[in-house]
Amino acid sequence: MFCVARLARAVGGFAACLVPAAHVGAQVGYADRVVAADTMGQAGGGIFMPTFALGRPDGAVHTLGIGGFLTLGFDVPIVDGPGADLVVAENAFRSFQAPWTTFAEVCFVEVSTDGLHFARFPSRYTGPQVDPGAFAFVHTGSYGGLGGVGAVELAADPADVPSYGGDAFDLADLTAHPEVVAGRVDLQQIREVRLVDVRTGIDADSTGVPIRDAGAGAADIDGVVALHQQGSVAAGSPAVALQIPPSGAFVLDVGDPDGLGDLQGLSASLFGVTVDPTFLFTLGQVTAVTPTSFQLVLPGPLPASIPLRMAVSVRDAAGHASSAMRTRG
């Protein structure tokens, strides 16, 4: 059992213990239909069955094709809720010798309200610029804002992102995107998600750095999980926010409008590997405690050689959940 004694003393009335969130129980949704797909002549080989990306991820995948794309539709729109709003599940897998690395074939992630205008999530690649080789494993912290990095535990609850894995995206990260500012993409009405394969060494991240991934193939999409859809965001839901600036000093904010005593679960992962959440409290300092929120800060800085990737999830007594996933900026 995980009980944050320091936090309990600071808040006074907060007597509940936070236990690892093995089961969140929140409602999630999945893609309902294939809107469009182009496998670029099935470049790179693979399994070319777009309908395999519908419904709950189950291990059956659709290969995008090198430079190809897949657009999935949601009958119930995805909305910007507390924390991450969707998860892209690809069939990345960890190295047995170094589980913080994965065989990653990555893709850009874009969202749309009308199917005509798309906003692409900002991406970041900080890994080596040499070709990693056909069957290389790359550190998960080398990638930010891209799908196909995190391995997925299919039996886990998708709402518990640290345990489930994959790659989580927060629609709030698109607030300043030109299509959003212009009103052509409504973050409370996301009906389509488009996944675009990254051509290794050719396509660049949001800062202009060429992205490299493992192998000469394309991303294999198992599905997209909608963490927040219209009608699913309950009043009083908890919220978690995570920021990891280039210095590596993370800032984790956790809140619950019903009070910290309503929080019943906390889970975490580092580099895509689940960890005892107590570890976070040994790394950082609890600050800014109120009856409904607290902040956990790692002063930093961390050595530049550590490509930090972290995910955190909280749940409340009613089973409502909020997750966040970040990579060092």
Secondary structure, DSSP 8 states (H G I E B T S, - for coil): ----HHHHHHHSS-----B--S------EE--EEEEEE-TTTTT-----GGGGSSS--S--EE--TT-EEEEEEEEEE---SS--EEEEE--EE-SS-TTEEE---EEEEEESSSS-EEE---EE-S-SS---TT--EEGGGEES-BS-S-B-TTS-TTSHHHHBSEEE-GGGGTT-HHHHTTSS-TT-EEEEEEEE--TTTSB-TTS-B---SSSS--EEEEEEES-BTTT--TT--EEEEE--TT---EEEEE-TT-GGGEEEEEEEETTEEE-THHHHHHSEEEEEETTEEEEE------TT---EEEEEEEETT--EEEEEEE--
